[in-house]
Amino acid sequence: MDLLDDLHARGLVHDSTDLAALRARLAQGPIGLYIGFDPTADSLHVGHLVGQLFLRRFQLAGHRPFPLAGGATGMIGDPGGRSDERNLLDAETLGRNVERIKGQLVKLLDFEPGPFQATLVNNADWTASISMLEFLRDVGKHFTVNQMTSKDSVRSRIESEHGISYTEFSYMLLQANDFRHLYETHDVELQAGGSDQWGNIVAGVELVRRRLGNAAHALTHPLMLRADGHKFGKSAAGESVWLAAERTSPYQFRQFWIQTDDRVIATYLRMLSLRPLDEIEQLVGEQLAAPERRVAQRALADELTSMVHGPAAAAAAGEAATVLFGGDPTTASGAALEIVAAEVPGVTLPADVQGVRVHELLIEAGVAKSASEVNRLLGQGAVRAGTRVLDADGLLRTSDLLNGHFLLLRKGKRDFAVGKLSPRG
């Protein structure tokens, strides 16, 4: 199966210019392509993974990806998909965001020197020095207002109660000029992106034709949607799943995929997994036969966590999940126990736990409200230290420590607290 057929089979082709012409061009040899990511936050989120992995699929097929960090367009903000104006960010914040996003892109693409090397570009590098008169003359003159207002993203904003500022109205022209610049300086012949970018992308195709007299190609993929039909984004408080570990921990990232709704897991697998399609369809079949096992969710969770956070973090997150969902904690690595400690209430232990009462620790962690409640739980055999059911006196032993310095306390099946042994000194 060639690249375009594979993309079709995965449901990753939404709109395109002449697909037959693109297929013929790909057959001739490596092509340069780009997708832009605006740094309006200091991290990308899971909705961006489709585009990042779209670039990776082309790279694996022998083409040259150019991920673009929008240091210039990020100052404007794309009006698409929004009902009101974005808050404009200052140059210092945008620069910091660009650097953070660069680190995330590097994890998913190969930047090592070679014929298919990924090249990271920032549109601020060629946009910041252009004067307003130059921009109007060299870019603005090639577009009519009629063309620009016919785009869905612009028209919907014009018709809304908030309207659209000239600042956001100009976004399409800035993105079109990015394509022209990359075509002219890096031989980038294809721009790809989410389906909501179609109007901006074809504007770039048109500018390449008018300014350079050459044919360019455009290809969009569907947006990855939640089970409720809403797109992933940066705005919804508490709902974003970020690629930055300090915003969404590797454990939380992995659990997001584990908890994926059965209605969309097959779609997510096809769009995001780099596995061959026959393996994906086998996973989907196993999922349909026994949905309670969450085979497809686990496969995608492990693959994506390993990609985004690295194999070691993915393995530790998997171990931590095993512990938190009832597995044997005595076999968990120190890295996994560190994750558990970050996800559950914690207490600091004295240098020696031998003979320490568990009562105060459970109360401090909020797992129990009073000593009498702890006594009742101990009498019911409902408190464990590691795998040991504590005696009625609730006294701890040095042997209860896991990996030398972690104390994992569990009330019942799901209430945990972790103590970490204080260093001697």
N, C-alpha and C positions, 0 to 999 in steps of 0.2 A: 504494500500500500504506500503510495507516495504521500508527501507531506500534506497537500491540500485535501486529498481523500481522507487522510487520518483526521485532520481538523474537522472536516464535515461529519465524519462518523462520531466524533466526540461532542458534536453540537457546538463547535467553536467558530462557525462562520455565520455571521448575521447579515452584513452588507458588504458589497465589494464593487469595485469598478469592474472592468472587463476581466472576468475570472479566467477565461481561456487565454487571454494575453498574459496574465500573471503566471499561469501554469507554463506557458511557453518560455517566459523569461526565467523562471526558476530552473527549467531544464537546461538552460544555457550555462549555468554556473552560479557561484555564490552571489547573493544579493544583499545589499545593506538595507536594514529596516530599523525603524525607531518607534518607540512608544514613550509618551511623556507622563511624568508623575509630578504633580504640583506639590511643593513643600508647604502646604498650608497648615500642617502639623509637624511635630518633630518625629513622627513615625508613620509609616504606611500601615494599612490594616488588611484584614484577610480579603476584603473585596478587591484589593490590588493584586492579589496573587495570580488571578487569571491572566492579567497582562504581563506580569513578570515571567510566568511560566510559558506564556505565548512566545516571548522572546527566546526562552530557553529551548523550546521545541524547534524553533528555526535554527538556533545555534547547533543543536544536536544533529540537525539535518544538513549542516555544512554551510550555514549563512552567517552574516556578520550583524550582531545586534548592537544597537545604539540606544541604551536606556537614557532618557533625558530627564534631568532634574530641572524643574521649571523655576529657576531663580528669578526670572523676569515675569513670566505669566503668573507665578504665584503671588506677585504683588498686586495683580489685577483681580484674579479669581474668575473661574469659568461660571457664567450665569446658568448653565445647563443644570436642570434638576433642582433648582432653588426657586423659592418664591420671594426672597428678599436679598438685599445686597450683603455681600460678605464684609466682615471687618478687615480692613486693610492692615497688613503686617509691615513693620519697619524692616529696613534692609538687614539690620543686625540679626533679628529673629529669623528672617528667611535664610540668611547665610548659615546660621546654626542648624536650622532644619535640614538644609541641603546636605550638610556634612553627615548628619545622622542618617538620612535616607541613603546616602552613598554606601554606608556600611551595611545596610540591609540588602541593597541590590547586589553587592559583591558576593553575598552568600549564595545567591541563586544563579549567577551567571559566571562563566569562565573568563577571567580577565588576563589570563596568562598569555604572553606573546605567542602569536601564531596566526595562521590565515583566517581563523574564525573567531579571533579575539573580540570580546565585548569591549566597547569604548563608551565610557560615561561622559556625557556632555551636559553643559549647563547653559540654557538659553540666555542667561544674563551676560555671558561672555561676549556675545555678538549683538545683543539688543541694547545694552546700557549706553553704548557710545553713539547710537543712531540719534540724530536730531529729529525734532518733530517734523520739520520741513522735509527732511530726507524720507522719513517714514511715509508721510502723506504722498510724496511724489512717487516713491518707488514701490509702495505697497497699496496705499489707499486708492490710487487712481485706477487700479485694476478691478475694483469691486464697486458695484452699485448698491445704494441703500436698499433698493428693491430686492436684490439678491440676499442681503444680510437679514432683512426683516422676514424673509420667507422661511428662514430656519426655525424649526419648532422651538428650540431652546430660547431664541430671541423673541419670537412672536408670543409665546406663552407669558413671558415676562412683561412685554409691552401691554398685553391685555389684562395683566394682574393689577391689583390695587396699588402695589408698590412701584410699578413701572420698572425701567431699567436705566441705569446711568450710562453716560457716554463711556465711562471707564470700562464697565463690563461689556458694553456694546463693541468695544474695540478688541476684545479678547480673541475673536475669530481671526482678525488680521494678524495679530501677534503670532498665533499658532501657525497660520499659513506661511508667515515669513520664516518660521523655524524650519518647515519642510523645505522651503526654497534654499535656505542656507545650508542645510545638511545635504541636500541633493548636490549643490554646487561645490561644497568643500570636502564631502566624504563619500560621494557617489551613493547616497541613500536614496533608493528608488521606491521604497514602500513605507507608508505610514500605517500603523495598526493602532488599535485602541478599542475601548468599550463602545457599544452601540450608541450611547448617548453622545459620542464624539463625532458622529458621522458628518454632520454639517461642517464642523471645523476642519476635519480631515480632507474632505473634498474641496474645501476652499484652498488648501495647500496644493492639491493636485492641479487646481486651476491656475494658481500663481506660478507653479513650475512651468506649466504650458505657456503662459503669457510672457513671463520674464525670460525663461531659458529656451523656450521652443521645444521642450522635451516632454515625453509621456511619462507620467508617474502612476503609481498604483496605490490603492487604498483598500484596507480590509479591516472589518470590525468583528469583534466577538460579542456574544450576548453578555449582559451583566450577570454576575452571580447574585441571586436573590435569596432571601430568607424564605423559610417555609410559608410565611404569611404574605409573600409577594413583595415585601419591601427590600430595597437595596441596602447594602452595607455602606456605612459612611462614618464620618468623623464627628458628626454633630450630636447624635443622640446620646445624651448623658448616660453613662453606665452600660451602654449597649455595644460599644465598639470593641472589637477584638484586635488588638494591635500586634505588630510584628516585633516591637521593642520589648525585651524581657522585663524591663522595669515598669512598663505599663500593663502588660499582660504576661504573667510568669509562664515559663515553659509548661508547667503543670496545668495552669488554667487554659493555656492555648491547646494543649492536647485534649483536655476534658471538653473543650468546646466542640471538637470534632467527634469525640466519643458520644456526645449527647445530640449529635445531628439527627434531625427528624427523619424518620424512615421515608417520608414522601420525597425528600430531596437528595438522599445520600447517593443514589445512582447517578444523578446529574452532577453532583459535586465530584464524584470519582472520575467520571469521564472528562470533566473540565480541568481537573487539577492534578490527577495522578499521572506520573510519567510511566506507569506500567503499560505493557502492551494491551491492546483492547481485548484480546481473548482472555487475559488474566482478569481484567476488570469485569467482563461479563460473567466469568466464573464466580467472582466475589459477589456480584449482584444476585446471581442465582442462589448462592449459599445464604445470602441475607434474606431473600424471599422465603426460602425453605425454613429458616429458623431465625426469625428477626430478634428473638430474645438474646441471641449470642452476640449480636452487633458485630459480626465479622467484617462487614464492609466499613463500618465506622472505625473499628480498631486499626484496620489496614491503612486507611487514609490518615488517621491521627498519627500513627507511627511514622509514616512517610513524610508528612508535612512538618511535623515537629523536628524530625531529623534534618530536613532541608533548611528550615528557618533558624533553628537553635543549635544544630549539630547533633551527631549521633549520641554523644555522651549525655547531653541534656535530655534527649528523647528517652534514652534508656532509664535515666534516673527518674524522669517523670512517670514512666510506666511502672517502675518499682514502687514509687510513692503511692500511685493509685492502687496498686495491689495491697499495700499496707492499709490504706485508708478504707478500703472496701473489704477488709476482713482477712487478708492474707497474712502469712507468717512474717512478723517483723524481724525475727532473729536472722534472717538471710538477707535483709536489705543492706545496701551499701551506705557508706557515710553520706554520699551525695544525695541518695534518696531520702535519708532521714533528715538532712538539711531542708529538703523541699517540704517534707511533712511538717517540720518545725515552723516553716514559714506560712503554712496553710491553716494551722490549728492554734488554739490558745496555748500560750507557753508560760513557763515559770523558770526562774533561775535556781539551780540547785546549790546546796553547800558543797564544799570540797569533798566531803565524805557522806554518802547517802545511807550507810549502814545504820539501821535503827531509826531512821527518820520516819515520822508519821506521815502518811499520805493525806491525812485530813486537810491540813493547811494548804497543801499544794492544789488539791481539787477545788477548794474554796477560792484560792487566789486566781485560778484559771477560769473561774466561773462555771465549772462543770458541776459543782454542787453548791448549795446555798448555806449549809450549816454543818457543824460536826455531827449533829444527830442524823442528818440525812446521809452523811458518809457512813456512819455506823450501820444504818439500815441497809445501805447498798453493800457494805462489806458482809453483813449477815446473810444477804441473798446471793453472795458469790458473784456480784455484778461488777467488780473492779479488778482490772488486770494491770500488771506492770510487765510490759513485754507480752509473753505468753502465760505468765504465772498468775493464777487467781490468788489474790491477796487474802491472807488470813484475817480473821475478825479483828485482830489488833491493828491492822493496816500498816505494819512496819515494813519498811523497804530493806532490800539487801543490795550489797554491791554487785552481786551477780545479776540483778535486774537490769543493769545498764546494757544498752545495745551499742555495739561498735565502740565500746570503751567509754563513751561519755554522754550517750543519749538515754533518757528515761521516757519511755512511751507509756502513758497512762490511758486506759480506756474504760469508760463507763458504758456498759451495755454493748451495742454493736457499732454505734456511729459517733459517740461523743468522746473526743480525744483531747489530751493535753500533752505537751512535750516539754521536758526539762532538759537543759543542756548543762553538763557538769562544768562548774566554774574552774578555771585554770588554777593550779596550785601556785602559790607565790608568797 
